[in-house]
């Protein structure tokens, strides 16, 4: 399960796609192409430096891994994980936990994002998928897109959405960016529902129907304040 290089490649891919996304949005708003290019490159550099900083720091204090219990260690070992695998798995899931918490926080602070969340059931599906992965750690490779692309991208976008939404003075261009960002966030929430369905179902006859069912389930099955601390 030596996936450090894979995760780095996916992170850089997310940064590249985000940079391109910002460039296309600014071009679509009739902003000067040179300014749009420089703005997008600046955002890309900022994201890259931030990713490198987080990698060096190994996470903030609040992200510190909970103590590995003998029971959990025995469970991971029974699934075929080595000591190195266990450490990597726990670090990966701890990062995912924090991203889910961030998504939930930002969505609860915005009526628009809350409406998207209610329609897609994203937070509870993410928590449910998180728990499914911790129950089957040997299947980590099956959720690469969820852990390294969809969830990090969603966490990043909802954070940026809230920053822009909190601006006291908003122009038409600002509202256009918010509208386009909301559409992108909605699509990403749909992708996470697909991630959940793909992990849960070995043979899906109709992906569209299964995804819609997934979005409508779990509403009453878990507490939004559920902690992940005991899962890894």
Rosetta constraint file for C-alpha pairs under 8 A:
AtomPair CA 1 CA 81 HARMONIC 8.00 0.50
AtomPair CA 1 CA 85 HARMONIC 5.67 0.50
AtomPair CA 2 CA 85 HARMONIC 7.08 0.50
AtomPair CA 2 CA 88 HARMONIC 7.93 0.50
AtomPair CA 3 CA 7 HARMONIC 6.08 0.50
AtomPair CA 4 CA 8 HARMONIC 6.26 0.50
AtomPair CA 5 CA 9 HARMONIC 6.25 0.50
AtomPair CA 6 CA 10 HARMONIC 6.24 0.50
AtomPair CA 7 CA 11 HARMONIC 6.08 0.50
AtomPair CA 7 CA 148 HARMONIC 6.37 0.50
AtomPair CA 8 CA 12 HARMONIC 6.20 0.50
AtomPair CA 9 CA 13 HARMONIC 6.09 0.50
AtomPair CA 10 CA 14 HARMONIC 6.16 0.50
AtomPair CA 10 CA 148 HARMONIC 6.06 0.50
AtomPair CA 10 CA 149 HARMONIC 6.67 0.50
AtomPair CA 11 CA 15 HARMONIC 6.33 0.50
AtomPair CA 11 CA 148 HARMONIC 6.51 0.50
AtomPair CA 11 CA 149 HARMONIC 7.22 0.50
AtomPair CA 12 CA 16 HARMONIC 6.16 0.50
AtomPair CA 12 CA 48 HARMONIC 7.50 0.50
AtomPair CA 13 CA 17 HARMONIC 6.15 0.50
AtomPair CA 14 CA 18 HARMONIC 6.00 0.50
AtomPair CA 14 CA 149 HARMONIC 6.22 0.50
AtomPair CA 14 CA 153 HARMONIC 6.87 0.50
AtomPair CA 15 CA 19 HARMONIC 6.09 0.50
AtomPair CA 15 CA 44 HARMONIC 6.16 0.50
AtomPair CA 15 CA 47 HARMONIC 6.56 0.50
AtomPair CA 15 CA 48 HARMONIC 6.92 0.50
AtomPair CA 16 CA 20 HARMONIC 6.20 0.50
AtomPair CA 16 CA 44 HARMONIC 6.95 0.50
AtomPair CA 17 CA 21 HARMONIC 5.96 0.50
AtomPair CA 18 CA 22 HARMONIC 6.20 0.50
AtomPair CA 18 CA 44 HARMONIC 7.51 0.50
AtomPair CA 19 CA 23 HARMONIC 6.25 0.50
AtomPair CA 19 CA 40 HARMONIC 5.29 0.50
AtomPair CA 19 CA 41 HARMONIC 6.68 0.50
AtomPair CA 19 CA 43 HARMONIC 6.62 0.50
AtomPair CA 19 CA 44 HARMONIC 5.31 0.50
AtomPair CA 20 CA 24 HARMONIC 6.19 0.50
AtomPair CA 20 CA 40 HARMONIC 7.16 0.50
AtomPair CA 21 CA 25 HARMONIC 6.24 0.50
AtomPair CA 22 CA 26 HARMONIC 6.22 0.50
AtomPair CA 22 CA 40 HARMONIC 5.85 0.50
AtomPair CA 23 CA 27 HARMONIC 6.14 0.50
AtomPair CA 23 CA 36 HARMONIC 5.79 0.50
AtomPair CA 23 CA 37 HARMONIC 6.15 0.50
AtomPair CA 23 CA 39 HARMONIC 7.70 0.50
AtomPair CA 23 CA 40 HARMONIC 5.35 0.50
AtomPair CA 24 CA 28 HARMONIC 6.01 0.50
AtomPair CA 25 CA 29 HARMONIC 6.39 0.50
AtomPair CA 25 CA 177 HARMONIC 7.10 0.50
AtomPair CA 25 CA 180 HARMONIC 7.85 0.50
AtomPair CA 26 CA 30 HARMONIC 6.74 0.50
AtomPair CA 26 CA 31 HARMONIC 5.65 0.50
AtomPair CA 26 CA 36 HARMONIC 5.68 0.50
AtomPair CA 27 CA 31 HARMONIC 5.51 0.50
AtomPair CA 27 CA 32 HARMONIC 7.28 0.50
AtomPair CA 27 CA 33 HARMONIC 6.27 0.50
AtomPair CA 27 CA 36 HARMONIC 6.49 0.50
AtomPair CA 29 CA 173 HARMONIC 6.62 0.50
AtomPair CA 29 CA 176 HARMONIC 7.81 0.50
AtomPair CA 31 CA 35 HARMONIC 7.14 0.50
AtomPair CA 31 CA 36 HARMONIC 6.29 0.50
AtomPair CA 32 CA 36 HARMONIC 6.03 0.50
AtomPair CA 33 CA 37 HARMONIC 5.99 0.50
AtomPair CA 34 CA 38 HARMONIC 6.19 0.50
AtomPair CA 35 CA 39 HARMONIC 5.97 0.50
AtomPair CA 36 CA 40 HARMONIC 6.09 0.50
AtomPair CA 37 CA 41 HARMONIC 6.12 0.50
AtomPair CA 38 CA 42 HARMONIC 6.01 0.50
AtomPair CA 39 CA 43 HARMONIC 6.23 0.50
AtomPair CA 40 CA 44 HARMONIC 6.14 0.50
AtomPair CA 41 CA 45 HARMONIC 6.15 0.50
AtomPair CA 42 CA 46 HARMONIC 6.18 0.50
AtomPair CA 43 CA 47 HARMONIC 6.21 0.50
AtomPair CA 44 CA 48 HARMONIC 6.12 0.50
AtomPair CA 45 CA 49 HARMONIC 6.08 0.50
AtomPair CA 46 CA 50 HARMONIC 6.07 0.50
AtomPair CA 47 CA 51 HARMONIC 6.08 0.50
AtomPair CA 48 CA 52 HARMONIC 6.21 0.50
AtomPair CA 49 CA 53 HARMONIC 6.04 0.50
AtomPair CA 50 CA 54 HARMONIC 6.15 0.50
AtomPair CA 51 CA 55 HARMONIC 6.14 0.50
AtomPair CA 52 CA 56 HARMONIC 6.26 0.50
AtomPair CA 53 CA 57 HARMONIC 6.12 0.50
AtomPair CA 54 CA 58 HARMONIC 5.85 0.50
AtomPair CA 54 CA 59 HARMONIC 5.78 0.50
AtomPair CA 55 CA 59 HARMONIC 7.21 0.50
AtomPair CA 59 CA 63 HARMONIC 5.60 0.50
AtomPair CA 59 CA 64 HARMONIC 7.01 0.50
AtomPair CA 60 CA 64 HARMONIC 6.83 0.50
AtomPair CA 63 CA 94 HARMONIC 6.85 0.50
AtomPair CA 63 CA 95 HARMONIC 7.35 0.50
AtomPair CA 63 CA 98 HARMONIC 7.19 0.50
AtomPair CA 65 CA 90 HARMONIC 7.41 0.50
AtomPair CA 65 CA 91 HARMONIC 7.11 0.50
AtomPair CA 65 CA 94 HARMONIC 6.74 0.50
AtomPair CA 66 CA 229 HARMONIC 6.54 0.50
AtomPair CA 66 CA 230 HARMONIC 7.86 0.50
AtomPair CA 66 CA 232 HARMONIC 7.58 0.50
AtomPair CA 68 CA 72 HARMONIC 6.47 0.50
AtomPair CA 68 CA 73 HARMONIC 6.58 0.50
AtomPair CA 68 CA 232 HARMONIC 7.50 0.50
AtomPair CA 69 CA 73 HARMONIC 6.21 0.50
AtomPair CA 70 CA 74 HARMONIC 6.07 0.50
AtomPair CA 71 CA 75 HARMONIC 6.20 0.50
AtomPair CA 72 CA 76 HARMONIC 6.19 0.50
AtomPair CA 72 CA 232 HARMONIC 7.38 0.50
AtomPair CA 73 CA 77 HARMONIC 6.12 0.50
AtomPair CA 73 CA 86 HARMONIC 7.83 0.50
AtomPair CA 74 CA 78 HARMONIC 6.13 0.50
AtomPair CA 75 CA 79 HARMONIC 6.53 0.50
AtomPair CA 76 CA 80 HARMONIC 6.70 0.50
AtomPair CA 76 CA 81 HARMONIC 5.61 0.50
AtomPair CA 76 CA 86 HARMONIC 6.71 0.50
AtomPair CA 76 CA 137 HARMONIC 7.25 0.50
AtomPair CA 77 CA 81 HARMONIC 5.09 0.50
AtomPair CA 77 CA 82 HARMONIC 6.59 0.50
AtomPair CA 79 CA 136 HARMONIC 7.74 0.50
AtomPair CA 79 CA 137 HARMONIC 7.17 0.50
AtomPair CA 79 CA 138 HARMONIC 6.12 0.50
AtomPair CA 80 CA 138 HARMONIC 7.17 0.50
AtomPair CA 81 CA 85 HARMONIC 5.31 0.50
AtomPair CA 81 CA 86 HARMONIC 5.94 0.50
AtomPair CA 81 CA 138 HARMONIC 7.23 0.50
AtomPair CA 82 CA 86 HARMONIC 6.10 0.50
AtomPair CA 83 CA 87 HARMONIC 6.33 0.50
AtomPair CA 84 CA 88 HARMONIC 6.23 0.50
AtomPair CA 85 CA 89 HARMONIC 5.96 0.50
AtomPair CA 86 CA 90 HARMONIC 6.10 0.50
AtomPair CA 87 CA 91 HARMONIC 6.16 0.50
AtomPair CA 88 CA 92 HARMONIC 6.06 0.50
AtomPair CA 89 CA 93 HARMONIC 6.15 0.50
AtomPair CA 89 CA 137 HARMONIC 7.34 0.50
AtomPair CA 89 CA 140 HARMONIC 7.81 0.50
AtomPair CA 90 CA 94 HARMONIC 5.94 0.50
AtomPair CA 90 CA 232 HARMONIC 5.85 0.50
AtomPair CA 91 CA 95 HARMONIC 6.27 0.50
AtomPair CA 92 CA 96 HARMONIC 6.34 0.50
AtomPair CA 92 CA 147 HARMONIC 7.87 0.50
AtomPair CA 93 CA 97 HARMONIC 6.02 0.50
AtomPair CA 93 CA 130 HARMONIC 7.63 0.50
AtomPair CA 93 CA 232 HARMONIC 7.33 0.50
AtomPair CA 94 CA 98 HARMONIC 6.43 0.50
AtomPair CA 94 CA 232 HARMONIC 7.72 0.50
AtomPair CA 95 CA 99 HARMONIC 6.32 0.50
AtomPair CA 96 CA 100 HARMONIC 6.19 0.50
AtomPair CA 96 CA 130 HARMONIC 7.93 0.50
AtomPair CA 96 CA 147 HARMONIC 6.49 0.50
AtomPair CA 96 CA 151 HARMONIC 7.44 0.50
AtomPair CA 96 CA 152 HARMONIC 7.86 0.50
AtomPair CA 97 CA 101 HARMONIC 6.28 0.50
AtomPair CA 97 CA 130 HARMONIC 7.75 0.50
AtomPair CA 97 CA 228 HARMONIC 6.66 0.50
AtomPair CA 98 CA 102 HARMONIC 6.17 0.50
AtomPair CA 99 CA 103 HARMONIC 6.16 0.50
AtomPair CA 99 CA 151 HARMONIC 7.00 0.50
AtomPair CA 99 CA 152 HARMONIC 6.62 0.50
AtomPair CA 99 CA 155 HARMONIC 5.77 0.50
AtomPair CA 100 CA 104 HARMONIC 6.15 0.50
AtomPair CA 100 CA 123 HARMONIC 6.79 0.50
AtomPair CA 100 CA 126 HARMONIC 6.91 0.50
AtomPair CA 100 CA 127 HARMONIC 7.35 0.50
AtomPair CA 100 CA 151 HARMONIC 7.49 0.50
AtomPair CA 100 CA 155 HARMONIC 7.29 0.50
AtomPair CA 101 CA 105 HARMONIC 6.13 0.50
AtomPair CA 102 CA 106 HARMONIC 6.18 0.50
AtomPair CA 102 CA 155 HARMONIC 6.37 0.50
AtomPair CA 102 CA 159 HARMONIC 7.85 0.50
AtomPair CA 103 CA 107 HARMONIC 6.02 0.50
AtomPair CA 103 CA 123 HARMONIC 7.34 0.50
AtomPair CA 103 CA 154 HARMONIC 7.21 0.50
AtomPair CA 103 CA 155 HARMONIC 5.19 0.50
AtomPair CA 103 CA 158 HARMONIC 6.60 0.50
AtomPair CA 103 CA 159 HARMONIC 7.66 0.50
AtomPair CA 104 CA 108 HARMONIC 6.12 0.50
AtomPair CA 104 CA 123 HARMONIC 6.08 0.50
AtomPair CA 105 CA 109 HARMONIC 6.50 0.50
AtomPair CA 106 CA 110 HARMONIC 6.71 0.50
AtomPair CA 106 CA 113 HARMONIC 7.77 0.50
AtomPair CA 106 CA 158 HARMONIC 6.38 0.50
AtomPair CA 106 CA 159 HARMONIC 6.47 0.50
AtomPair CA 106 CA 162 HARMONIC 6.75 0.50
AtomPair CA 107 CA 111 HARMONIC 7.65 0.50
AtomPair CA 107 CA 113 HARMONIC 4.86 0.50
AtomPair CA 107 CA 114 HARMONIC 5.04 0.50
AtomPair CA 107 CA 117 HARMONIC 6.93 0.50
AtomPair CA 107 CA 158 HARMONIC 7.26 0.50
AtomPair CA 108 CA 113 HARMONIC 7.34 0.50
AtomPair CA 108 CA 114 HARMONIC 5.68 0.50
AtomPair CA 109 CA 113 HARMONIC 7.90 0.50
AtomPair CA 109 CA 114 HARMONIC 7.58 0.50
AtomPair CA 110 CA 114 HARMONIC 5.87 0.50
AtomPair CA 110 CA 162 HARMONIC 7.36 0.50
AtomPair CA 111 CA 115 HARMONIC 6.17 0.50
AtomPair CA 112 CA 116 HARMONIC 6.53 0.50
AtomPair CA 112 CA 182 HARMONIC 7.82 0.50
AtomPair CA 113 CA 117 HARMONIC 6.13 0.50
AtomPair CA 113 CA 158 HARMONIC 7.89 0.50
AtomPair CA 113 CA 182 HARMONIC 7.35 0.50
AtomPair CA 114 CA 118 HARMONIC 6.09 0.50
AtomPair CA 115 CA 119 HARMONIC 6.23 0.50
AtomPair CA 116 CA 120 HARMONIC 6.20 0.50
AtomPair CA 116 CA 186 HARMONIC 6.10 0.50
AtomPair CA 117 CA 121 HARMONIC 5.25 0.50
AtomPair CA 117 CA 122 HARMONIC 5.58 0.50
AtomPair CA 117 CA 123 HARMONIC 7.09 0.50
AtomPair CA 117 CA 189 HARMONIC 7.76 0.50
AtomPair CA 118 CA 122 HARMONIC 7.76 0.50
AtomPair CA 119 CA 215 HARMONIC 7.21 0.50
AtomPair CA 120 CA 186 HARMONIC 7.81 0.50
AtomPair CA 120 CA 189 HARMONIC 6.19 0.50
AtomPair CA 120 CA 190 HARMONIC 6.58 0.50
AtomPair CA 120 CA 193 HARMONIC 7.42 0.50
AtomPair CA 120 CA 215 HARMONIC 5.02 0.50
AtomPair CA 120 CA 216 HARMONIC 7.55 0.50
AtomPair CA 121 CA 125 HARMONIC 6.13 0.50
AtomPair CA 121 CA 215 HARMONIC 5.18 0.50
AtomPair CA 121 CA 216 HARMONIC 6.87 0.50
AtomPair CA 121 CA 217 HARMONIC 7.89 0.50
AtomPair CA 121 CA 219 HARMONIC 7.30 0.50
AtomPair CA 122 CA 126 HARMONIC 5.93 0.50
AtomPair CA 122 CA 189 HARMONIC 5.77 0.50
AtomPair CA 122 CA 190 HARMONIC 7.99 0.50
AtomPair CA 122 CA 192 HARMONIC 6.95 0.50
AtomPair CA 122 CA 193 HARMONIC 6.95 0.50
AtomPair CA 122 CA 215 HARMONIC 7.43 0.50
AtomPair CA 123 CA 127 HARMONIC 6.17 0.50
AtomPair CA 123 CA 224 HARMONIC 7.95 0.50
AtomPair CA 124 CA 128 HARMONIC 5.95 0.50
AtomPair CA 124 CA 218 HARMONIC 6.63 0.50
AtomPair CA 124 CA 219 HARMONIC 7.26 0.50
AtomPair CA 124 CA 222 HARMONIC 7.28 0.50
AtomPair CA 124 CA 224 HARMONIC 7.19 0.50
AtomPair CA 125 CA 129 HARMONIC 6.02 0.50
AtomPair CA 125 CA 192 HARMONIC 7.63 0.50
AtomPair CA 125 CA 193 HARMONIC 6.67 0.50
AtomPair CA 125 CA 196 HARMONIC 6.78 0.50
AtomPair CA 125 CA 214 HARMONIC 7.61 0.50
AtomPair CA 125 CA 215 HARMONIC 7.48 0.50
AtomPair CA 125 CA 218 HARMONIC 7.31 0.50
AtomPair CA 126 CA 130 HARMONIC 6.00 0.50
AtomPair CA 126 CA 192 HARMONIC 7.14 0.50
AtomPair CA 126 CA 196 HARMONIC 7.58 0.50
AtomPair CA 127 CA 131 HARMONIC 6.27 0.50
AtomPair CA 128 CA 132 HARMONIC 6.24 0.50
AtomPair CA 129 CA 133 HARMONIC 6.14 0.50
AtomPair CA 129 CA 196 HARMONIC 5.77 0.50
AtomPair CA 129 CA 199 HARMONIC 7.89 0.50
AtomPair CA 130 CA 134 HARMONIC 6.35 0.50
AtomPair CA 131 CA 135 HARMONIC 6.25 0.50
AtomPair CA 131 CA 231 HARMONIC 6.98 0.50
AtomPair CA 132 CA 136 HARMONIC 6.36 0.50
AtomPair CA 133 CA 137 HARMONIC 5.54 0.50
AtomPair CA 133 CA 139 HARMONIC 6.97 0.50
AtomPair CA 133 CA 140 HARMONIC 6.62 0.50
AtomPair CA 134 CA 231 HARMONIC 6.39 0.50
AtomPair CA 134 CA 232 HARMONIC 6.58 0.50
AtomPair CA 136 CA 140 HARMONIC 7.62 0.50
AtomPair CA 139 CA 143 HARMONIC 7.55 0.50
AtomPair CA 140 CA 144 HARMONIC 7.16 0.50
AtomPair CA 142 CA 199 HARMONIC 7.21 0.50
AtomPair CA 143 CA 147 HARMONIC 6.17 0.50
AtomPair CA 143 CA 195 HARMONIC 7.15 0.50
AtomPair CA 143 CA 199 HARMONIC 7.38 0.50
AtomPair CA 144 CA 148 HARMONIC 5.66 0.50
AtomPair CA 144 CA 149 HARMONIC 7.40 0.50
AtomPair CA 145 CA 149 HARMONIC 4.93 0.50
AtomPair CA 145 CA 150 HARMONIC 5.90 0.50
AtomPair CA 145 CA 195 HARMONIC 7.78 0.50
AtomPair CA 146 CA 150 HARMONIC 4.87 0.50
AtomPair CA 146 CA 151 HARMONIC 5.53 0.50
AtomPair CA 146 CA 192 HARMONIC 6.56 0.50
AtomPair CA 146 CA 195 HARMONIC 6.24 0.50
AtomPair CA 147 CA 151 HARMONIC 5.78 0.50
AtomPair CA 147 CA 152 HARMONIC 6.99 0.50
AtomPair CA 148 CA 152 HARMONIC 6.20 0.50
AtomPair CA 149 CA 153 HARMONIC 5.85 0.50
AtomPair CA 150 CA 154 HARMONIC 6.04 0.50
AtomPair CA 150 CA 188 HARMONIC 6.42 0.50
AtomPair CA 150 CA 191 HARMONIC 7.03 0.50
AtomPair CA 150 CA 192 HARMONIC 6.60 0.50
AtomPair CA 151 CA 155 HARMONIC 6.09 0.50
AtomPair CA 151 CA 192 HARMONIC 7.40 0.50
AtomPair CA 152 CA 156 HARMONIC 6.10 0.50
AtomPair CA 153 CA 157 HARMONIC 6.05 0.50
AtomPair CA 154 CA 158 HARMONIC 6.05 0.50
AtomPair CA 154 CA 185 HARMONIC 6.44 0.50
AtomPair CA 154 CA 188 HARMONIC 6.43 0.50
AtomPair CA 154 CA 189 HARMONIC 7.62 0.50
AtomPair CA 155 CA 159 HARMONIC 6.23 0.50
AtomPair CA 156 CA 160 HARMONIC 6.32 0.50
AtomPair CA 157 CA 161 HARMONIC 5.95 0.50
AtomPair CA 157 CA 181 HARMONIC 7.47 0.50
AtomPair CA 157 CA 185 HARMONIC 7.01 0.50
AtomPair CA 158 CA 162 HARMONIC 6.17 0.50
AtomPair CA 158 CA 185 HARMONIC 7.20 0.50
AtomPair CA 159 CA 163 HARMONIC 6.39 0.50
AtomPair CA 160 CA 164 HARMONIC 6.29 0.50
AtomPair CA 161 CA 165 HARMONIC 5.95 0.50
AtomPair CA 161 CA 178 HARMONIC 6.58 0.50
AtomPair CA 161 CA 181 HARMONIC 6.93 0.50
AtomPair CA 161 CA 182 HARMONIC 7.85 0.50
AtomPair CA 162 CA 166 HARMONIC 6.03 0.50
AtomPair CA 163 CA 167 HARMONIC 6.88 0.50
AtomPair CA 164 CA 174 HARMONIC 7.49 0.50
AtomPair CA 164 CA 178 HARMONIC 7.42 0.50
AtomPair CA 165 CA 178 HARMONIC 7.27 0.50
AtomPair CA 170 CA 174 HARMONIC 5.59 0.50
AtomPair CA 170 CA 175 HARMONIC 6.87 0.50
AtomPair CA 171 CA 175 HARMONIC 6.52 0.50
AtomPair CA 172 CA 176 HARMONIC 6.17 0.50
AtomPair CA 173 CA 177 HARMONIC 6.21 0.50
AtomPair CA 174 CA 178 HARMONIC 6.25 0.50
AtomPair CA 175 CA 179 HARMONIC 6.09 0.50
AtomPair CA 176 CA 180 HARMONIC 6.21 0.50
AtomPair CA 177 CA 181 HARMONIC 5.93 0.50
AtomPair CA 178 CA 182 HARMONIC 6.03 0.50
AtomPair CA 179 CA 183 HARMONIC 6.43 0.50
AtomPair CA 180 CA 184 HARMONIC 6.35 0.50
AtomPair CA 181 CA 185 HARMONIC 6.10 0.50
AtomPair CA 182 CA 186 HARMONIC 6.10 0.50
AtomPair CA 183 CA 187 HARMONIC 6.37 0.50
AtomPair CA 184 CA 188 HARMONIC 6.25 0.50
AtomPair CA 185 CA 189 HARMONIC 6.19 0.50
AtomPair CA 186 CA 190 HARMONIC 6.44 0.50
AtomPair CA 187 CA 191 HARMONIC 6.39 0.50
AtomPair CA 188 CA 192 HARMONIC 6.39 0.50
AtomPair CA 189 CA 193 HARMONIC 6.46 0.50
AtomPair CA 190 CA 194 HARMONIC 6.39 0.50
AtomPair CA 190 CA 211 HARMONIC 7.86 0.50
AtomPair CA 191 CA 195 HARMONIC 6.22 0.50
AtomPair CA 192 CA 196 HARMONIC 6.30 0.50
AtomPair CA 193 CA 197 HARMONIC 6.34 0.50
AtomPair CA 193 CA 211 HARMONIC 5.82 0.50
AtomPair CA 193 CA 214 HARMONIC 6.51 0.50
AtomPair CA 193 CA 215 HARMONIC 6.50 0.50
AtomPair CA 194 CA 198 HARMONIC 6.04 0.50
AtomPair CA 194 CA 207 HARMONIC 7.75 0.50
AtomPair CA 194 CA 211 HARMONIC 5.75 0.50
AtomPair CA 195 CA 199 HARMONIC 6.25 0.50
AtomPair CA 196 CA 200 HARMONIC 6.24 0.50
AtomPair CA 196 CA 214 HARMONIC 7.78 0.50
AtomPair CA 197 CA 201 HARMONIC 5.89 0.50
AtomPair CA 197 CA 207 HARMONIC 7.93 0.50
AtomPair CA 197 CA 210 HARMONIC 6.72 0.50
AtomPair CA 197 CA 211 HARMONIC 6.32 0.50
AtomPair CA 197 CA 214 HARMONIC 6.96 0.50
AtomPair CA 198 CA 202 HARMONIC 7.19 0.50
AtomPair CA 198 CA 204 HARMONIC 7.92 0.50
AtomPair CA 204 CA 210 HARMONIC 7.56 0.50
AtomPair CA 206 CA 210 HARMONIC 6.32 0.50
AtomPair CA 207 CA 211 HARMONIC 6.00 0.50
AtomPair CA 208 CA 212 HARMONIC 6.32 0.50
AtomPair CA 209 CA 213 HARMONIC 6.22 0.50
AtomPair CA 210 CA 214 HARMONIC 6.13 0.50
AtomPair CA 211 CA 215 HARMONIC 6.26 0.50
AtomPair CA 212 CA 216 HARMONIC 6.51 0.50
AtomPair CA 213 CA 217 HARMONIC 6.30 0.50
AtomPair CA 214 CA 218 HARMONIC 7.83 0.50
AtomPair CA 218 CA 222 HARMONIC 6.71 0.50
AtomPair CA 222 CA 226 HARMONIC 7.16 0.50
AtomPair CA 228 CA 232 HARMONIC 7.60 0.50
